[in-house]
Amino acid sequence: MLQNLNNFQPNWASPPGETINDILSEQNISITSFASKMESTTDFINDLLKGYITLNQGISYKLEKILGPPSDFWLTRESQYREAVARLKAAEDNWLKELPLKDMIGFGWLETGLKNTLEACLDYFNIPSVSAWYKKYEVELAMASFRTSKSYNAKTGAVAAWLRRGELKSESIVCQPWNPKLFKETLKTIKELTREKDPTEFIPKLTSLCASCGVAVAVVRTPTGCQASGVTKFLNSERALLMLSFRYLTDDHFWFTFFHEAGHLLLHGNKAIFLEEIGGGGANNRDEDEANDFAAEQLIPFELKSQLMRIAVSNKRSVIGFASLAGVSPGIVIGQLQHAGRIEHNRFNSYKRRYSWEDINLI
């Protein structure tokens, strides 16, 4: 029995007091009677049961005499408990280091002046323990490994914090049941929003339109360590989450990412969680290529592609005229030309609308 105790390393910390309590119950011994036999007060016994008092050799001899199990058992039990406490404390400290706490507080995700950072973070993720966090997110983020860089694992905490913020924001959005047919039709109306200049105007409209189709849209700023531009996943069979980071703060990137994520919902359903990370190049390129093609077609239909490639980009009227014809902003036209290799990525970016988080005011 003692050999098994020595080899056993739980992922929780159970004080010897729990074993003492079990034996007291089995032997029908009251706390008052036990305290008398231990020649101590009931307050001392209660602290011993809770693990507040270190169980030493003197106490272990008394326990052997009163309760039965040998002194070595109690000392081993105490040693195991203290080692488990230290191990869990180290795990908790390492977990907190993985999280972008400075940004989580700065963005208002956590309260300032936290008295207990660990409890606040567990509450934020709605989980009972650090081990439960790893169990949940190791599975979830492994499913999201479609377009991520090789350094992805080092940023798990930051990505998980960002995802959780999106889930929390989505809870306040009243959605109709998921309706893929209606969502596809609604994308035509959403495309018209690309010509609106003010994100505080078009993002609420975008959110409302998508909610009518069963899609909760959350625009969430990424914390340090998370380079995601967007993600889609089904929260349940009737509700999808579509997150956007507005990472580059330009209209072309924002809208292409939205339609890319919309493509995942319509083309790939709930087969996986699709996470797009800046500079990523995941294994499932076919799904990503399909989503890219979907987004490009939604923004500038195939029948206009040849005309797009003939635009004289140095002629402002030509760019604006084509944008009007396609029903998108000039910045999207430039972005598509850059994506197609027609012009370099560092040229003609003045056509794009640029924003700041102060403009967006949607942390």
C-alpha positions, 0 to 999 in steps of 0.5 A: 500500500505504501509503495502505491502511495509513493508512485501515485502522482495525482493532478489534484491536491488532497490533504491528509485531513480528507482521509482522516475525515473518512475514517472518522465517519466510518468509525462514527467518531465526532470531531469533539471526541477526536479532538479530545483523544488528540489532546487538542482543540476543535479549531486545531482539528478543523485546520488539520482536516483542511490541510492548514497544519503540517502533519508531523511525526508527533501527530502521525503517532497519535493518528496511528494510535487513535485511527489505526493506519501506521505512522509511516502512512500518515507521513507519506500521505502528508509528503504526497500532499505537499508535493502535489501542492507545490506541483500544482502551484508550479503548473498554475504559475506556468499557465499564467505566464502563457496568458497575455495578462497585460493585454487582457487587463488593458483591453478590459477582459479582466479587472484591474487590481486583481486580488487573485489572478488565478481565480480571475483567469479560471472564471474568465475561461469558465473552468474549474482548474488549470488541468481542465483548461489544458484538457479543453484547449489542447483538443480545441486548438489541435482541431484549429491547426489548419493555417497556423505557423510552426510557432503556434504551440508557443502562443496557445494561451494567447490564442485561447484567450482571444477565442474565449473573448469572442465566445463571451461577446457572442453570448450577448448576440441574439441569433436565429437558427443557422440557415446556410441558404439565407446566409449565402443570400445575405452575403449580397447585402453584406457586400454593400457594406464594404463601401461604408467608411465608418466601422462603428456604422458597418460593424453593427449592421454586419453583426445584425445581418449575420445574426439573422442567419445564425452567425454570431460575429465578434470583432476582437482585438488580438493580444500579444502572442496571437496573430490570428486574423479570423476564426470560425467554429460552430458553438452548437448545431444552430449557432456559428461563431465568426471572429475577426481580429481587424488585425491589419486595420485596413478595409481590404483585409477585413472584408476579405477575411470576413468572406473567407470565414463565411466561405468556411461556414458555407463550404465546410460546415462544422467539420472543424475549427478554422483558424487563420493566422498571419503568415500561416501555411497549414496542412489542409490547403484545399479547404483554405484555397476553397475559402480564398476562391469563395471570398474572391468571387464574392467580392469581385465576380469571375466575369469581372476578373479580366477587366480587373486585370486591365485596370490602369492602377495609376489612374484614380478614376479607373480604380474608383470606376471599377470599384463602383462597378463591382460594388466594393471599395477601391481598397478591395480592388487594390487588395485583389490586384496585389493578391493576384500579383498584378501590383506589388503589395507596397504600392497604391495602398493609399486607396485603402481605408485605414483605421485605428482601434480608437476609430473602431471602439470595439475591443 
